[in-house]
Amino acid sequence: MDYVSALLPPFVMAALFIAVIRVIVKTQGGPNKAKEDAAVDAALARADRARPASDGDR
């Protein structure tokens, strides 16, 4: 019976890990993909505007 208690935690953790990966894969894309892409593009544009212009003649 000791082997059952020794193997149970790794199997539970493996099952939870697989479940998390499946949720991550399922939520990629779909109807919200365009909205997420637009939010990332807007954040990158704000970061580019906030960065000072670099001098190429140094």
N, C-alpha and C positions, 0 to 999 in steps of 0.2 A: 504494500500500500504506500510505502514511502516514494516509490517511483511516480505514482500518480501526483502526489503533492509536489514533487520536484519538476514534473513536466507541465503542470497546469499553468503556472505563470507565463512561461515562454509562449505557450499556445494562445493564451488570452491576449498577450501583447501582440503577437503576430496577427491575430484576427482584428484587433483594433487598428493596427497599422494598415492592414489591407483595406479596412473600411474607410480610413481617412484618405488613403490614396484614391479610392474609388470616388469619394465625394469631390476631391480636388479635380479629378479628370472629368467628372460629369458636369461640374460648374464652369468649365472652360468653354468659351464660345457661347452659343445659344443666343437668345434674344437680347441679352444685355451686353454682348460683345462690342457692338458699335458705341454704346454709351461709355463703357470702360475705356475703349481706345480713345475716344474723344477727351475723356478726363485726363488720361496720360499725356496726350498731345498738348492739352492746355497747360498742364503742369510743366512740361518740358519747355514750352514757349515762354512761360513766366520766368523759368530759370535762365533761359538764354537772354531775355531782356534785362534781368537783374545783374547779370555778369558784365563787368566793364569790358569795353573793347580792348582787344590785345594789340600791342604794337608789334608788327612784324619786322621792324627795322632796328631792333636792338643789337 
